[in-house]
């Protein structure tokens, strides 16, 4: 009976213990389910005007000189410069349409005058809507830092980025046929 008391706990441990994984199942290994191929979506149509937009590779002088500059002042200055560049390019596009329209009027080309007038009105309307978008987008970006000292920097960096993108868009759309706006 004493031997049974010593064997019984050992037998219970053996029965209740899990066996090593390779000892539990000796049948064939199940195959993983076959993956269904992903459906190929057709490529979106390519807009030639957008292909002309170069990738934005603008250096950030504020980050490059982080040890020497005050970020608030640096980004405010960069925003002012970027806005000046955008406004200069926008005015050049307007002047180009006005010049084309004047030339068409001299030639009595009414269809060209109508085209230039429509294009000019479209450019002005687009710029007005873009300015609203920029303000809303960058205000929303800065909202997450409401009351913090970094909020103006976040807003300025956003406005710089969006304005640089707008510069690229204007160039891609209006610097065509050999026309340079600057």
C-alpha angles and dihedrals in degrees: 000000000000089000090053091055090054096045097043096067091045091049092049091050091051094049096044097043116094114244120235112278095251091051095051099064125023100173126105116300113256115246117240113250113270113254115237112233114253113249112251112236117214114256113260115252113271119239107211092206091058092049088064092061106103117221111267106256099159114154117233105228091187093059092040089057097034094140094052106040140066104237095214092056095037096053092043089054092046090050091051091051093046091049090050090052092048093047092048091051093045091051090048090054091050091048090050091055092044091050091048089049092050091050090049091050090053089052091045089236099156095178091055091047090052091047093050092046091051092046092048092049089048092051092049093047092047092050092050092051091044090055089054090049092049092051094047094044096049095042088054091048091052094044092080087066096044109165094006125120091240095058096089091048092052091049093047093048090050092049091048092051094046092046092050089051090050090052089054090048094051091049092049093048102040108025093079133129092028094306116144117194099203 
